[in-house]
Amino acid sequence: MRETDPGTERKCLEILRILRDSRDPMGAKHLSERMAEQGFVLSDRAVQYYLHHLDELGFTRKIGNRGRVLTNLGIAESESALVGDRIGFVISRLERLAFRSTLDPATCTGDVAYNLSYVRNEDLDAVRTAFDEVISANIGFFGTYAETTNDPRVPKGHTGFMTVCSITMDGIFQHNGIPVRMAYGGCLNHKQRIPLGFNHLIGYKGTTIDPLQLFLYAEMASIGNLIRTGDGVALANVRNIPTTAMGKADEIMESLRQNGFHLPVAAGEGVMNVPKDPYQSSIVIYSAMNLIGRAYESGIRMKTEIGAGTIPISRILSE
């Protein structure tokens, strides 16, 4: 694609992918909803901008008021560029955010990575209820969240929700000299509130889609059932660290628990049914996406950008 801005190119490629997989023409509103499912939070107006750009490149064309379809040139472009462009993009973006996270686990000060979601104002109370249920059940990553209407990515008539992303943990480990690798996202099965093991795992290194968003929109979690009955499936991440670093990691996690973090679900060699790596221990942590997942199960369709950036944790605590 003849484009110099990597961010714009990535969004355009995602639009091409969605249009390629659609049998019918698609308008900006529907495209915006589908983009959000893949972690791109864009307004309808922003999608219109990218569509005009793709029209000019000859990759899309408008079919009356029904929306856009791919041209033959657009089909060829999508087939040649999409997969190679997005393989490894998810983990690369998260790793950059991890490095920018500067949270001090002892004082609970510094910057954290966060996810940004937004919802129509009429759904605010329902979202708050869903989020609070997850936090009360201790199956989120952090014990609170923040609301915002000041972020330019949040449309008028909507409210944004900022939740601490678990990639923050990787940044803390890195800055404390512990090598860490985000390994898997998965569906963690529970019986009588006891986590038993993963039903499904997807490795971050080779995926083109964030695994937890994929599980969420495929309705493979049952967070509400877990909260109500103790039996259900929650979303969790697995990261690996050297086994020799587990002692220091335990100290860090203890400090984090004292400051409102819910972790770990399990830690050590061969925990749950996570694939073993020589000389590596796994740390299983509930994802902040459980909050979004509970709202989704309640029928609320929120647009969410995982790893939207980094902010001082004080903004999460005070807003």
Secondary structure, 3 states (H helix, E strand, C coil): CCCCCHHHHHHHHHHHHHHHHCCCCECHHHHHHHHHHCCCCCCHHHHHHHHHHHHHHCCEEECCCCCEEECHHHHHHHHHHHHHHHCCHHHHHHHHHHHHCCCECCCCECEEEEEEEEEEHHHHHHHHHHHHHHHHCCCCCECCCEEECCCCCCCCCEEEEEEECCHHHHHHHHHCCCCCEEEEEEEEEEECCEEEEEEEEEECCCCCCCHHHHHHHCCCCCHHHHHHHCCEEEEEEEEEEEHHHHHHHHHHHHHHHHCCECCCCEEECCCCCCCCCCCEEEEEEECCHHHHHHHHHCCCCCEEEEEEEEEEHHHHHHC
